[in-house]
Amino acid sequence: MTAAAPPPDAQKQQEKLLEGFFLPDLCNTRAVLILLIVSEVLVLALTLMDSGLAAFSLMTFALVSFFVQWVTLLSTALLCQLRGIMARLPVPAALLLALTATQLITLCVSLFSEIMIPDQMHRTDWLWVMRNQLVSAIFAGMALRYFYVQNQLRIHARAELQARLMALQANIRPHFFFNTLNTVASLITIDPEQAEHMLHNLADLFRAVLKSPEALTPLPQEVQLGCRYLEIEQARLGQRLQIDNRLPADLPELDVPQLILQPLLENAVYHGIEPQVGEGFIRLELQETETGWQLLITNSKSPGTSRSHGHGLAQQNIQARLEARFGPGQWLKVSDLGEQYEAVLLLPEAISR
């Protein structure tokens, strides 16, 4: 009989614990490779400190390297299996368990080495075994300390990012909200159907704002939300705003952070269209590249007008949200082209469903 799968709630709770745990996932190949390389560098340093460069022995280096690699591999495998248990323990208890595990592995490998390669007296060199235990404890403690500090920095950065994302979500301009309500009020007697349509669009927009800032949304839904925002602004500005929608009918199925398009469209209206005396346009395009997709937002503006004032916060928050989702990289590119302003969102192919 096969073991029953854990309930979804318990599985989600376990995933959340592992996500916030200070010890990284040591089960993947990249982590094992990094640990092996670091251990080899430490072996080289210890060998040089013990014998010096002139008396450097390749045989000694190979034996010590073989010993350390076995300790590293077995400790990594054991910590990989214990990670789920340690994640549920307090940090001091988890650190103690990790140190105990590495000490146990070092002791077993040391005693096994003594059995396989005994000295001339055929007795265990306990001084050598204790030295191995001490060196292992020092380097394991340093590694665990490094993992813990890195995790604390990551938690701090995530909390800071969360605060910035909340500020971005709360940054739906009050004048936009009141202008929209005034426009709806003026349309109630003239065109009640359009007024009702604007209220539905406004409700959808604020429904998205009230969601969790970490939520993901399909790209077609994000584009639809942005188009509804433009419909509201077009009803308010009339012929001054022309929308040039060049997006394909079938958008790629990508999961993106919600509300990454609307702030760019809002700034295109606020900094590009409103200051113009005559008509202006906002153009939406989607281009496929070798690595993914490019979503382009281009708007007209008066020559010499800069959109830098008041726009940096939105750009920084969108870039931070994309980095939190896709990793480090230049995911948002902005360019001032004189009479036009262009913002490009880079969406990697790797996030396709």
C-alpha positions in Angstrom: 0.0 0.0 0.0 1.3 3.5 -0.9 1.4 6.2 1.7 -1.4 8.7 1.6 -0.5 12.2 0.3 -0.5 15.0 2.9 -3.5 17.3 2.9 -3.2 20.4 0.7 -3.2 22.7 3.7 -0.5 20.8 5.4 1.6 20.7 2.2 1.2 24.5 1.7 2.2 25.1 5.4 5.3 22.9 4.9 6.2 24.8 1.7 5.8 28.1 3.5 8.1 26.9 6.4 10.7 25.7 3.9 10.6 28.9 2.0 11.4 30.9 5.1 13.9 28.5 6.5 17.5 29.7 6.7 19.1 26.5 5.4 18.9 26.5 1.6 17.7 23.5 -0.4 20.7 21.2 -0.5 19.0 18.6 -2.7 19.6 20.4 -6.0 22.7 19.8 -8.2 23.8 23.4 -8.2 24.0 23.6 -4.4 26.0 20.3 -4.2 28.4 21.5 -6.9 29.0 24.8 -5.0 29.7 23.0 -1.8 32.1 20.7 -3.5 34.0 23.6 -5.0 34.1 25.5 -1.8 35.3 22.4 0.1 38.1 21.8 -2.5 39.3 25.4 -2.0 39.3 24.9 1.8 41.3 21.6 1.4 43.9 23.4 -0.8 44.2 26.2 1.7 44.6 23.8 4.7 47.2 21.7 2.8 49.2 24.8 1.9 49.1 26.1 5.5 50.2 22.7 6.8 53.0 21.9 4.4 53.8 25.1 2.6 54.3 25.6 -1.1 57.8 24.1 -1.2 56.8 20.9 0.5 53.4 20.6 -1.1 52.4 17.0 -1.6 49.9 16.1 -4.3 49.2 12.7 -2.6 48.4 14.4 0.7 46.1 16.8 -1.0 44.3 14.0 -2.8 43.8 12.0 0.4 42.6 15.0 2.3 40.4 16.0 -0.6 38.9 12.5 -0.8 38.1 12.6 2.9 36.6 16.1 2.9 34.5 15.3 -0.2 32.9 12.3 1.5 32.1 14.3 4.6 30.6 17.1 2.4 28.5 14.8 0.3 27.2 12.7 3.1 26.5 15.8 5.3 24.7 17.5 2.4 22.6 14.4 1.8 21.7 14.1 5.5 20.8 17.8 5.8 18.7 17.5 2.7 16.6 14.8 4.3 16.4 16.6 7.7 15.5 20.0 6.2 11.8 19.4 6.5 12.2 18.4 10.2 14.5 21.3 11.0 12.2 23.9 9.4 9.6 23.1 12.1 12.1 23.6 14.9 13.2 26.8 16.6 16.3 28.2 15.0 18.7 27.3 17.9 17.4 23.7 17.9 17.7 23.5 14.1 21.3 24.8 14.3 22.1 22.3 17.0 20.6 19.4 14.9 22.6 20.5 11.8 25.8 20.7 13.7 25.2 17.3 15.3 24.5 15.8 11.9 27.7 17.1 10.4 29.7 16.0 13.5 28.2 12.5 13.3 29.1 12.2 9.6 32.6 13.4 10.3 33.0 10.9 13.1 31.8 8.0 10.9 34.0 8.9 8.0 37.0 9.4 10.3 36.5 6.0 11.9 35.9 4.3 8.5 39.2 5.9 7.3 41.0 4.5 10.3 39.7 1.0 9.5 40.5 1.2 5.8 43.9 2.8 6.3 45.3 1.8 9.8 48.6 3.1 11.0 51.5 0.8 11.8 50.4 0.3 15.4 46.9 -0.8 14.1 45.2 1.5 16.6 42.8 4.4 16.2 44.4 7.8 16.2 41.9 9.6 18.4 43.9 12.8 18.2 43.5 12.8 14.5 39.8 12.0 14.8 39.3 14.8 17.4 41.1 17.3 15.1 38.7 16.3 12.3 35.7 16.9 14.5 37.0 20.3 15.5 37.8 21.4 12.0 34.4 20.1 10.8 32.6 22.0 13.6 34.3 25.2 12.8 33.6 25.2 9.1 30.0 23.8 9.6 29.4 26.6 12.1 30.7 29.2 9.6 28.6 27.8 6.8 25.4 27.7 9.0 26.1 31.3 10.2 26.5 32.4 6.6 23.2 30.8 5.6 21.4 32.3 8.6 22.7 35.9 7.8 21.8 35.5 4.2 18.3 34.4 5.1 17.9 37.4 7.4 19.0 39.7 4.7 16.6 38.1 2.3 13.7 38.4 4.8 14.6 42.1 5.4 14.7 42.7 1.6 11.4 40.9 1.1 9.8 43.0 3.9 11.1 46.2 2.4 9.9 45.1 -1.0 6.5 44.2 0.5 6.2 47.7 1.9 7.1 49.3 -1.4 4.6 47.1 -3.2 1.9 48.2 -0.8 2.8 51.8 -1.4 2.5 51.2 -5.1 -0.9 49.6 -4.7 -2.0 52.5 -2.7 -0.7 54.9 -5.3 -3.8 55.0 -7.4 -3.9 58.7 -7.8 -6.8 60.3 -5.8 -7.4 62.8 -8.7 -8.0 59.9 -11.0 -10.6 58.4 -8.7 -12.4 61.7 -8.2 -12.1 62.7 -11.9 -13.7 59.3 -12.9 -16.6 59.8 -10.5 -17.1 63.3 -11.8 -17.1 62.0 -15.4 -19.6 59.3 -14.4 -21.8 61.9 -12.7 -21.8 64.0 -15.9 -22.6 61.0 -18.1 -25.5 59.7 -16.0 -28.1 61.9 -17.6 -26.4 62.0 -21.1 -25.2 58.4 -21.6 -26.3 56.2 -18.6 -25.0 53.0 -20.3 -21.5 54.4 -20.7 -21.6 55.7 -17.1 -22.5 52.2 -15.9 -19.7 50.7 -18.0 -17.2 53.1 -16.5 -18.3 52.2 -13.0 -17.8 48.5 -13.8 -14.3 49.2 -15.1 -13.5 51.3 -12.0 -14.7 48.5 -9.8 -12.5 45.9 -11.6 -9.5 48.2 -11.2 -9.9 48.7 -7.5 -10.7 45.0 -7.0 -7.3 44.3 -8.4 -5.7 46.9 -6.2 -7.1 45.3 -3.1 -5.6 41.9 -3.9 -2.3 40.7 -2.4 0.7 42.4 -4.0 2.3 39.0 -4.4 -0.6 37.6 -6.5 0.0 36.6 -10.1 -2.4 37.1 -12.9 -2.5 35.8 -16.5 -1.1 38.2 -19.0 -4.4 38.4 -21.0 -6.2 39.4 -17.8 -3.6 42.0 -16.9 -3.8 43.5 -20.4 -7.6 43.5 -20.1 -7.4 45.4 -16.9 -5.1 48.0 -18.4 -7.4 48.4 -21.4 -10.3 49.1 -19.0 -8.3 51.7 -17.3 -7.6 53.4 -20.7 -11.3 53.3 -21.5 -12.0 55.2 -18.3 -9.4 57.8 -19.2 -10.6 58.0 -22.8 -14.2 58.7 -21.6 -12.7 61.5 -19.4 -10.3 63.0 -22.0 -12.4 62.4 -25.1 -10.6 63.0 -28.4 -7.4 64.1 -26.7 -6.6 60.4 -26.0 -6.3 58.0 -28.9 -5.7 54.4 -28.1 -3.7 52.4 -30.7 -4.1 48.8 -29.6 -1.8 46.5 -31.7 -1.9 43.6 -29.4 -2.7 40.2 -30.9 -6.0 38.6 -30.4 -4.5 35.6 -28.7 -2.0 36.6 -26.0 0.6 34.1 -24.7 -0.3 32.4 -21.5 2.1 33.9 -19.0 1.7 34.5 -15.3 2.9 38.0 -14.4 2.7 40.1 -11.2 -0.6 42.0 -11.2 -0.8 45.7 -11.8 2.5 46.0 -13.7 0.8 47.5 -16.7 -1.7 50.0 -15.2 0.9 52.2 -13.4 2.8 52.6 -16.7 -0.4 53.5 -18.5 -1.4 55.9 -15.7 1.9 57.7 -16.1 1.5 57.8 -19.9 -1.8 59.6 -19.4 -0.6 61.9 -16.6 2.8 62.9 -17.9 2.2 62.4 -21.7 -1.4 63.0 -22.8 -2.7 65.6 -20.2 0.0 68.2 -20.7 -0.5 68.2 -24.5 -2.7 70.8 -26.1 -3.9 68.7 -28.9 -4.5 65.0 -29.4 -2.2 62.3 -28.1 -1.9 58.6 -28.4 -1.0 55.5 -26.4 0.1 52.5 -28.3 0.3 48.9 -27.0 2.4 46.3 -28.8 3.7 42.8 -28.0 6.8 41.4 -29.7 8.3 37.9 -29.5 12.0 37.7 -28.9 14.5 34.8 -28.6 14.2 34.8 -24.8 10.5 35.6 -24.4 8.2 38.6 -25.0 8.4 42.4 -25.0 5.3 44.4 -24.0 5.8 47.9 -25.4 3.8 51.0 -24.1 4.5 54.1 -26.2 2.8 57.4 -25.7 3.1 60.8 -27.4 4.2 63.8 -25.4 5.1 67.5 -26.0 8.8 67.9 -27.1 11.0 68.8 -24.2 8.6 67.5 -21.6 10.1 65.1 -19.1 8.3 62.3 -17.4 11.0 61.7 -14.8 9.3 63.8 -12.1 7.0 61.6 -10.0 7.5 58.6 -12.2 10.5 57.0 -10.6 8.6 55.3 -7.8 6.4 53.4 -10.2 9.3 52.3 -12.3 11.3 51.2 -9.3 8.5 49.2 -7.8 7.6 47.5 -11.1 11.3 46.6 -11.6 11.5 45.2 -8.0 8.3 43.2 -8.5 9.6 41.7 -11.7 13.0 40.9 -10.0 11.1 39.2 -7.2 9.3 37.0 -9.7 11.9 36.4 -12.4 15.2 37.0 -10.6 17.8 39.7 -11.2 17.7 41.5 -14.6 16.7 44.6 -16.4 13.0 43.7 -16.8 11.7 47.2 -17.4 13.4 49.6 -19.9 12.3 53.2 -20.4 13.4 55.6 -23.1 12.7 59.2 -23.9 12.5 59.6 -27.7 11.8 63.3 -27.8 8.1 63.4 -28.9 7.4 59.9 -27.6 8.1 58.0 -24.4 8.5 54.2 -24.5 8.4 51.7 -21.7 9.3 48.0 -22.5 8.4 45.2 -20.1 10.5 42.1 -20.7 8.7 38.8 -20.0 10.9 35.7 -20.2 9.7 32.6 -22.0 10.5 30.5 -18.9 7.4 31.8 -17.2 5.1 30.3 -19.8 2.6 27.9 -18.4 
